[in-house]
């Protein structure tokens, strides 16, 4: 696939690195020549320096032959204009734009074909906010992602001694929770993946990925570790786009304190937020954290734009006694270095956002993609098309499907009332049943199939497996 990426920032660079490894033809456009030079040294791709909203620059980037444009610069207006030009002048089939302004997002008609011709809008700040909110809702989890409009959740958790299932074979999970169906998709032990079977014994320290219907997640979690007490008090450091969005999302259900360095921004936030306590000050000020009882917080979230300040304030909060510490970190090297030590969750905005972009790049009919374990693994929601004659998946039991080693069909959502339709990425309905996949589960046409791969190198094989043969067309 020929893809033009506009913007070589964290999001653009991360998605470029992911797509280059999958044999795509990538061109990246940015105003910063030094940033492009560093990217070209690391990755096998083309770069073009210039304004992404100029037709001549887009033409130099090869937009005439592009299958997809990803406009992810820091400027909403640049992204919007670039998508409009890609549609009207160059007839690019698919146009995805990063939009940060809530003012634009609250008027979706702006993105229609008659206006800026944007097929898909993504807001990284809102994606990260939703991700953090799910982690606060499930404080025992390392990662929580959703499929089928939130009907199904995939959760990563660190198994701890004392959990009923720890030290026992997975086959016993049905005995412990006979009324709940779930699937252990993968286990990572000492950073090496294990494909679980009924005889697999979970050990203390294993990173376990399991999937279940949303309403059953807590029940399965309790099998893997002792449950923490519910979160009541949350402190947020930083009142920027993510911090303010998170406070707004949480304040009706939690006691929220927000620390903002700028008095002007703090005054604005006090008008916008209803129940959040706004504090003016430096989140790395030990005296301020102590006076506001940071050590008594159930969750401390460091969400400023400065990685070092986020790390420092998180370490201070942890030393004071904060039960759970989450830290926003833009530099990917810091994420691997810090997670699992004094910082419980290191959040990379680029890695959290990339799945939304990959959904529109993957071959086949993908309804959702989530990058896991900081890009090493992946989970996909793929719509199965065709019939037994034209598909290697439809009409077959899971045990009959020739999955590559390391790939697992974990669950599916069945669109019963639309079983005879072939709508591309049609959303599931609230009454469509969630089916946890077992060896004898049969995949039907238009099922939303959730596939977990322990390595993203397996993605092309999975895409090929779900491809529909010519007979179907």
C-alpha positions, -999 to 999 in steps of 0.1 A, spaced: 0 0 0 12 35 -9 8 58 22 17 94 26 21 105 63 19 142 70 38 150 102 69 134 116 61 140 153 56 112 178 24 99 162 36 102 126 70 86 134 55 57 154 30 48 127 56 51 100 79 27 119 50 2 123 39 4 86 74 3 71 79 -31 87 48 -44 70 61 -39 34 43 -6 27 56 22 5 58 51 30 65 88 24 67 112 53 62 150 49 73 176 76 86 211 78 115 200 101 144 188 79 165 175 108 136 154 121 131 139 87 168 131 84 167 112 116 137 93 105 153 84 71 184 71 89 163 47 110 136 36 85 134 26 49 111 53 36 110 85 16 109 120 31 98 154 17 104 186 35 77 213 31 43 225 41 19 196 40 -10 219 30 7 229 -3 -3 210 -35 33 211 -48 46 194 -17 19 168 -18 27 161 -54 64 157 -46 54 132 -19 37 111 -46 1 118 -35 -11 111 -71 -5 74 -66 -13 72 -29 -39 47 -15 -41 65 18 -31 98 34 -26 101 72 -26 138 81 -12 139 117 6 172 119 2 194 150 -21 217 131 -58 208 127 -61 233 99 -31 219 79 -45 184 83 -80 195 71 -67 214 41 -44 185 31 -72 161 31 -94 184 11 -66 187 -15 -60 150 -15 -97 144 -23 -103 171 -49 -70 174 -67 -55 140 -63 -84 117 -57 -68 97 -28 -93 70 -18 -89 72 20 -81 103 40 -75 102 78 -69 134 98 -58 141 133 -81 167 149 -74 181 183 -99 209 186 -132 200 204 -148 229 185 -142 211 152 -151 177 166 -184 190 179 -194 199 143 -189 166 124 -205 181 93 -172 200 88 -155 168 77 -181 157 51 -174 152 14 -189 186 6 -166 203 31 -131 190 40 -136 154 27 -121 136 57 -131 99 59 -119 94 95 -109 118 123 -88 108 152 -82 128 184 -51 113 201 -59 133 233 -93 117 236 -80 83 228 -54 86 256 -80 100 280 -103 71 274 -74 47 279 -64 62 312 -100 62 324 -103 24 317 -71 18 337 -85 38 366 -117 18 365 -96 -14 366 -66 -4 388 -53 -40 388 -47 -40 350 -16 -32 330 -36 -25 298 -73 -24 289 -86 -23 253 -120 -26 239 -137 -43 210 -172 -43 195 -181 -9 208 -170 -18 243 -189 -51 245 -157 -70 248 -125 -61 267 -90 -75 265 -71 -70 297 -34 -75 306 -27 -82 343 3 -93 363 -5 -125 381 2 -124 418 5 -151 444 -28 -154 463 -49 -153 432 -71 -185 431 -58 -195 397 -21 -187 402 -1 -220 405 -29 -240 389 -36 -252 354 -59 -230 332 -83 -259 328 -95 -252 363 -108 -217 355 -142 -232 345 -144 -248 379 -137 -216 397 -161 -194 377 -185 -218 360 -210 -192 350 -184 -169 333 -169 -176 299 -134 -161 292 -103 -168 272 -67 -165 282 -53 -153 249 -16 -153 258 9 -154 287 42 -136 287 68 -150 311 101 -133 314 91 -113 283 88 -145 262 53 -154 249 35 -187 258 6 -200 239 -17 -213 267 -33 -247 268 -55 -263 294 -24 -277 311 -5 -243 313 1 -233 349 1 -196 356 30 -184 378 35 -154 400 48 -125 378 33 -138 346 18 -111 323 -16 -126 314 -38 -114 285 -74 -125 289 -106 -116 271 -142 -116 283 -174 -97 280 -172 -64 298 -195 -74 326 -173 -104 335 -139 -87 336 -137 -82 373 -147 -118 380 -118 -131 359 -94 -105 373 -101 -118 408 -89 -153 397 -54 -139 388 -47 -116 418 -63 -102 449 -85 -73 440 -75 -38 451 -100 -16 468 -120 6 444 -105 39 434 -121 69 450 -94 97 450 -75 108 419 -49 135 416 -40 148 381 -8 167 374 -12 189 344 -44 207 331 -36 205 294 -57 187 267 -54 153 283 -55 163 320 -86 185 316 -104 159 295 -96 132 321 -108 154 350 -141 162 331 -146 125 325 -139 114 361 -153 141 383 -188 128 384 -176 94 398 -144 102 417 -129 128 440 -105 146 416 -77 172 423 -59 188 394 -26 207 397 -19 233 370 12 255 368 -4 284 349 -28 306 369 -46 317 338 -52 281 327 -62 271 362 -88 299 362 -102 287 329 -104 251 342 -122 262 373 -149 276 350 -151 246 328 -150 218 355 -178 214 380 -165 192 408 -127 191 403 -106 209 429 -81 231 409 -47 238 425 -22 263 411 14 252 415 42 230 403 35 193 404 71 186 412 69 208 444 72 183 472 56 207 498 26 212 475 21 174 470 25 168 508 0 196 517 -26 182 493 -21 146 505 -8 131 474 3 101 494 -34 93 502 -44 92 465 -57 59 450 -43 70 416 -18 98 407 -17 107 370 12 128 357 -1 143 324 20 174 317 38 180 285 72 175 301 84 139 305 110 148 332 84 167 353 60 138 349 86 113 361 97 134 390 62 142 403 52 105 399 82 93 419 75 119 446 38 108 448 48 71 450 74 78 478 47 96 497 24 66 495 2 70 464 -13 36 457 -11 36 419 10 59 397 4 65 360 28 87 340 25 102 305 58 98 286 64 109 250 99 94 246 95 58 239 129 49 253 117 61 287 85 40 286 104 7 285 129 19 311 103 30 337 72 8 336 70 -18 363 93 -1 387 82 28 409 59 38 381 30 14 377 19 24 342 40 44 317 17 57 290 30 65 255 5 87 236 19 75 202 16 38 211 -19 43 225 -30 61 194 -15 39 168 -41 12 169 -68 37 157 -46 45 127 -38 9 119 -75 0 118 -77 20 85 -44 6 71 -49 -31 77 -58 -52 46 -92 -67 48 -122 -55 69 -108 -44 102 -132 -29 127 -105 -23 154 -68 -27 160 -50 -24 193 -12 -23 198 -1 -42 229 30 -46 249 44 -13 236 40 -24 199 53 -59 202 19 -77 201 -14 -68 185 -51 -76 187 -75 -71 158 -112 -72 153 -118 -86 118 -151 -90 100 -153 -124 84 -167 -124 48 -175 -150 22 -186 -186 27 -169 -220 32 -160 -221 -5 -144 -186 -8 -131 -182 28 -106 -201 48 -123 -190 80 -161 -189 75 -180 -221 81 -151 -237 99 -145 -246 135 -116 -228 152 -96 -260 154 -99 -264 116 -85 -229 109 -48 -228 99 -38 -201 123 -1 -192 123 17 -203 155 13 -174 180 -21 -163 168 -53 -170 188 -89 -165 179 -101 -154 213 -138 -143 208 -163 -131 183 -195 -110 182 -222 -124 160 -244 -100 141 -275 -122 140 -299 -97 126 -276 -88 97 -262 -122 89 -270 -121 52 -255 -86 46 -219 -78 36 -214 -44 50 -178 -33 53 -169 -29 91 -206 -27 100 -208 -21 138 -222 -47 161 -255 -40 179 -261 -39 216 -280 -72 215 -255 -91 193 -241 -120 214 -205 -122 226 -191 -157 220 -158 -167 237 -140 -189 211 -133 -225 219 -119 -253 197 -154 -262 184 -167 -226 178 -178 -222 142 -171 -188 125 -201 -175 105 -203 -149 78 -201 -113 92 -189 -124 126 -166 -98 142 -136 -121 151 -111 -109 177 -76 -123 170 -46 -119 193 -10 -122 179 20 -124 202 41 -107 176 31 -81 150 51 -100 124 22 -125 123 -3 -98 111 2 -103 73 -5 -141 77 -37 -133 96 -47 -108 70 -42 -133 43 -61 -159 62 -92 -137 64 -89 -126 27 -119 -136 5 -112 -156 -26 -122 -147 -61 -152 -171 -60 -169 -148 -34 -166 -118 -57 
